[in-house]
Amino acid sequence: MKENNHILINRWSHIYLGALNLTDLIITKMFRGTPADREDCIAAFAQRQVDAEKLLDRYSEAARYDLNPEKVLQNFGYLSEGLHEAQLINDKFYQKVRSRL
């Protein structure tokens, strides 16, 4: 696994147990994009452990490999609306996201 793309939980001699970091968790949930996923992602982002610029870059990259990249990019726009309403991202970043959709 790439460094910083996971959270180590435990390592044994032949088993590695890890979990997604918050950035990858948000990407995974917003690809599905249900209202519950959006609320979970806003709560995760509110922990202030996710860099918005890095999230947008990684999300955009991952979207290119999806069968319906336009849909998953729209889901990110949906998330950014919630983040903006919650004042978790600034106007400049919100406009950047909107311009990519």
N, C-alpha and C positions, 0 to 999 in steps of 0.2 A: 504494500500500500504506500501511496505517496505520503511523505511526512506532512503533518497538519491536516490531513484529510480524514482523520479519524481520532477517536478518543480511546486510548488503551484502557481496558477494564482489568484484564489479567492476562498473564502469559504463563503457560505451563511448558513442559518440555516439547510437546508436539501439538499444542493447541494455543491459538492466539484468539482472545476474545476482545473485540473492539466494537465501538458504536460510531455512528455517523456524527460528525461535528455539526454545529448548528447551521452552518452554511449549506452543507449537503442535505441536511434534514429539510431545510426550507425549500431547496430546489426540488427534492423528491416530492414533498407534499404539494407544492404549487404546480407541478406537472399535472397532478390530478385535479387540483383547483376547486375543491368543494368549499362552501362557506365555512365549514368546521376547520378545514385545512388552513384557510386564510386566517381565521382567528388564532389558531395554534401558531402560525408563522409570525403573526404580529406579536404575540406573547413571547415567542422565542427571540425575535429581533429586539424587543424591549429590554432584554437582558444586557444589551450593549456589548455583546461579544461578537457581533457580526459587522464587518466592514461593508457598507452599502455599495461602494464602487466595486469591490472584489466580488460581491454577491451578484451584481448585475453582469459583470464580465463572465463569471463562471456559468451563470444561468443562460446567458446568450449563447455561449459556446455549447452547452449541453442541448439547448433547443435546436441547434442545427442538425443534431442527430435524431431528432424525434420524427415520427411519421407525419406529424402535423405541427410544424414549428410555429406557424402563425397562432394556433390555439394556445400553445403553452406560453408564447410571448404575451398574448392577451391576458393570460392568467397572472403574469408578473405585473402587468399594468393594474390589474385588479388588486393585487397585493400592495402595490405602491400607493394606490388611492387610500387604502386603509392605514398605511404607515404615515402618509401625509396628514390625514385626518387626526391621527394620534400624535402628531407633531414629533415623529421619530425620524423623519427625513426632512431636509430643508427644501425650499421652493426650487432652487437651482437643480438639485438632484431629481426632484419630481418631474420637472420640465424635460430633463435629459431622458428619463424613462419614457415619457409621453412621446418625445420626438423619435424614439426608436420603434414605436409600435406602428 
